[in-house]
Each structure stands twice: as structure tokens, then as C-alpha cells.
């Protein structure tokens, strides 16, 4: 049996306002794929920490940031045209990595979420949380363009690629409900 230290699971949703006069002076940061989000594009950034709290989700709002403390499964909403960024924390040097295990909506001819990472191997981009600390925490980042209305269920597994037939050490499920923005 694996002993895995689990801390708090959280999802962080940041929504930039579309009619903010500061957008001209302070444009949104570019995405990990090197693209600049289209203003007035709404960004949803989901940060799923490397733990499972179990139980009900808890939502708090402070300074325009919605933080959701959640169990291993959660649901979020997005608009067509949004950029969905999922960040999962893990420890570097352990051999474990997060991978997208499934997304039933991407089997259709017109997928709801368009992955902006290598879908064939399911791995995201790795970014150190603290570059000064070797072997420290890293974020595995998955970005998706939200292309059409519908519901998409993303499953993420934390496992070692060389361990075949071994269940994942952790699993996260994110349900994304996508709607067309009002007025479009």
C-alpha cells in the first residue's frame, strides 16, 4: 500500500471582467502555449491541489477570486470561448505524473473542449512551484479551449507510467458545464 501525504484539494476560478478599463493597461498574461487570451475573453483557472478532502465542496469569494475546497469530484461552469486551465499539484522526482485518462466529449466530431497540450500521451506541461527547491512541488497544467456548449467530464489519474496494471495513486474528476454567453 502506498502512503501518500494528501493536503487540501482546491479549485481556483479566476474570472477577468470583460469591460474592465484596466484590461487595456494590464492585458491578461499569455497562456502556457504562448498565446494571449482574446480580450474580453473570460479565463477560468482551475487549480486542483494534490489532495482529496472528501465531503462537500466549500466555495468562498474574496477580491473577485472564487476558491472551492472540494472532494475528489467537482463541477464548474464555463462559457463558449473561455480558456479552461486545470492545474494539479504533485511532487517532482517521485515518478508520478498526472495524465488525462478520459474525456467522453472529445470522442465526438466536434469536441466541447479542445486540448492545448499533447492529447496523444495525455500529459500536461510541468511548471515548478518553487524553482529554488529541487524535488519540490510542481504543477501539471492542462489548458483547453472551450469550443461549444455541452457537458464534458475530464478524469485525471496520478500514476507512474512504468507501473502497468496498478491502480492510480490518486484520481480527480472535473465536470465542465459549457453554455453560450448571453447575447450571442
N, C-alpha and C positions, 0 to 999 in steps of 0.2 A: 504494500500500500504506500502510496506517495504522500508525504507530508508536505503540504503546500500552505504557506502563510498567505492568508487572504485578508485584505484590508477592506475598505469600503467601496462599494460599487456606486458609480455616479454617472449620470449623463448630463452633459452641459450643453445647453442650447443657447446660442447667441444669435440674436436676430438684429441685423443692422436695419435702420429705418431707411425707407426708400426716398423720402423727401427731406432728408437731413441736410441743412446747408453746410455742415462740416464735411460731407462726402466730397465736395469739390476740393477743399483744402487738405483733407486727410483721406485719400482714396483707400479702399479696402486693400489689405495685404494680398499678394498673389498666392495662388494655390500651390500645393507641392508639385503640381505638374507644370508650373511656370506660367500659368495663365492668370490674368487679372479678372476677377469677377466682374460681370457686366453690371454697372450701376443702372438702375436701382435694384440690383439683384439682392434677394434676401438670402443670407447664409445661415445655414443650420449646422452647428458644430456639435456633434455628439461625442462625449468623452465617456467611454465605458471603462471604469477602473478595473484592476485585476483582482476583484473580489466578488463574492456573492453574499449579499446581506440577507437574502431570503425575505419573506414577508412582503408587505405592501410598499409601494413607491411613495416617496415623500417629495413634494415639489415646493421649492422656495424661490422667491424672486427678490433680487437686490440689484439696483442700478442697471436695469434692463437685461440682466442675466438670469435665466431660468435654470436652476440646478435641481435635478431629480435624483434622489437617492433611491436606488431600485434593487429589486431582486435580479435573478439571472435572466428574466424576460421582461421586456418593456415595449411600449408603443410610443411613437412620435408622429407628428403631422408635418407635412411639407407641401409647398406649392409647386406646380409645374414651373420649371425654370430655376429652381433652387439648386444650390450646391450642398450636398449632404456629405459631411466629413465625420467619419467614425474613427475614434482614437481608442485603442486598447493598450493598457499598460502591461509590461512584462519585465522580467529580469533578464539582462543580457548575459551571455556566456553559459546559459543552462541548457541550450539546445532546443528549448521550447520556442515555438513561434505560433502566432495567430494566423489562421487561414479562413477564408470564406468557404464554408462547407457546402452551402446551397443557397439558391435564390430561385424559387419556382417561377417568378415573373420573367426571369431572363431566358426561359426556355421558349417564350413566345416570340413571334416575328418582330414585334415592336415592344422591346423591354421598357419597363417603368423606370428602372434605374440603370444608367449607363456607367459601367465601371471605368475609372480613370487610372487603373493600375493593371498589372498583368493578370487577367482573369484566368488564363490557362493554368497557372500554378496556384492561384488563389491567395498569393501573399501580397501584403501591402508594403508601404515604404517605412523603413525603420529610422526613427529620429531619437537621439539621446535626450533624456530629460535633463541630466546634468553631465555635460561633456567632460568635466573635471574629475569625475568619479568612475574609473574603469570598473566594468562589471555591474554598474548601477542600473537603474531603471531606464527603460526605453519605451517609446510609444510606437505601436504599429498602426499606421494611418491608412485608412481606406477612404477614397473620395469617389462620389457618384454624382453624375449629372441627373437631375430629376426630369425625365423627358415627357411623361404623360400621366394622366390621372389613373388611379387604381391603388391596389394594396400590394406591397412587396414584403416578404418575410426573409430576412437575412439571418443565417446561422453562422456563428464564428466558433471555431474549435481551437483550443490551445493544446498542442501536441508536439512530439518530436517526430520529425519526418522519417527517421530510420526505424521507429518502433511500429512495425506492422501488426495489425490485429489487436492493438492495445487501445482501450477507450481513451478519449481525450481527458487531459487533466482538468480542464475547465471548458465550459460551453456557454455562449451568450446568444440570445435570440433577440433581434430587433425587428419589430413590425413597423413599417413606414406606410402611413395612410397619405396618399397624394391627391390633392384636389386642384382644380384650376382656380387661379386667383380671381376674386370677384371683379367683374367688369371686363373679363376677357372672353 
